Structures are given as structure tokens and as C-alpha cells.
Amino acid sequence: MHTRGRAMFELATDDAGGARVVALHGRALPADLTQALTAAREAADDERQALASASAAAARVRSSVQELRAGGASWTVIGHALGITRGAAQKRYGDDRLL
């Protein structure tokens, strides 16, 4: 039995080597609920990966904007490159300090 917060659960390994929840607080779960829990866990994993990718992409954009500003590019040019207005680019990235 495993514990996470207040939840006590039992894991079983499937044929593919993946873990799935089969019991919660000592009670066996029906197969459809077990599948739903597994799907929720996989979706949460996907979400964490997507957030990490989005964070990395945002850092690359900020770095590129800093390089453009250091090279003398106007906010109009930067906004156009990003597909947003000059004002939106300046508001979003104008406070970033050049490294």
C-alpha cells in the first residue's frame, strides 16, 4: 500500500510495465475507474511535459528579444516578428534586463 497525502492506494504493474491503481483506501476499484485514474495520471504527466516545453519556449523568446534589443531592433520590428503589436511587445518584454 502506498500513501500520497491522505490517499492510500495499491499499485499493480500491467503487461507493458506501467503501474496502475487497483485499490484505494483498501477497497478494490472497478476496472473502468482504474482506467480513468490511469488516464488522468497520463494526462497530468502530459500537462507537466507541455508546461516544461512552454516554459523553455518562453525563455527562448525572451532571450531572442533581448538579443534584438541589444542589436538595436525597434519594438515595432520585434512586435511584427512575434505577431503582436509594438505596444504589446514592449509591455511584455520591455522590463527584461539585458544580460
C-alpha positions in Angstrom: 0.0 0.0 0.0 1.3 3.5 -0.9 0.5 6.8 0.6 0.3 10.2 -1.1 -1.1 12.9 1.1 -4.2 11.3 2.7 -4.8 8.8 -0.2 -3.7 5.3 0.4 -3.5 3.2 -2.8 -2.3 0.0 -4.2 -0.5 -0.2 -7.5 -0.2 -3.2 -9.9 2.1 -3.5 -12.9 0.5 -4.2 -16.2 1.9 -6.3 -19.1 3.6 -3.2 -20.6 5.4 -2.5 -17.3 3.2 0.5 -16.4 1.8 1.0 -13.0 -2.0 1.4 -12.4 -4.0 2.0 -9.3 -6.1 -1.1 -8.3 -7.2 -0.2 -4.8 -7.9 3.0 -2.9 -8.1 3.0 0.9 -8.1 -0.8 0.9 -11.0 -1.2 -1.4 -10.7 -2.7 -4.9 -11.5 -0.4 -7.7 -13.6 -1.4 -10.7 -11.7 -1.7 -14.0 -13.3 1.3 -15.6 -12.4 3.5 -12.6 -8.9 2.1 -12.7 -8.7 3.0 -16.4 -9.9 6.5 -15.6 -7.3 7.0 -12.9 -4.6 5.8 -15.2 -5.8 8.2 -18.0 -5.9 11.1 -15.5 -2.3 10.3 -14.4 -1.1 10.1 -18.0 -2.9 13.4 -18.8 -1.2 15.0 -15.8 2.2 13.8 -17.0 1.5 15.2 -20.5 0.5 18.5 -18.9 3.7 18.7 -16.9 5.7 18.0 -20.1 3.8 20.6 -22.0 4.3 23.2 -19.3 8.0 22.5 -19.2 8.2 22.8 -23.0 6.2 26.1 -22.9 8.5 27.5 -20.2 11.5 26.6 -22.3 10.0 28.2 -25.4 9.1 31.4 -23.4 12.8 31.6 -22.2 14.0 31.3 -25.9 11.6 34.1 -27.0 12.8 36.4 -24.1 16.4 35.7 -25.0 15.8 36.4 -28.7 14.0 39.7 -27.8 17.0 40.7 -25.6 19.4 40.0 -28.4 17.2 42.0 -30.8 17.0 45.0 -28.4 20.8 44.8 -27.8 21.2 44.9 -31.6 19.1 48.0 -31.9 15.8 46.5 -33.2 12.7 48.6 -32.6 9.7 47.4 -30.7 7.8 47.7 -33.9 10.1 45.2 -35.6 10.1 42.9 -32.6 6.3 43.1 -32.3 5.9 42.3 -36.0 8.3 39.3 -35.7 6.2 38.0 -32.8 2.9 38.6 -34.4 1.8 41.2 -31.8 1.7 44.9 -31.7 4.6 47.1 -30.8 2.9 48.1 -27.5 2.2 44.5 -26.6 5.8 43.5 -27.2 7.2 46.4 -25.2 4.7 45.8 -22.4 5.5 42.1 -22.3 9.3 42.2 -22.8 10.3 45.8 -22.0 11.1 45.2 -18.4 13.6 42.4 -19.2 17.1 43.4 -18.4 19.8 42.9 -21.0 22.2 40.2 -19.9 
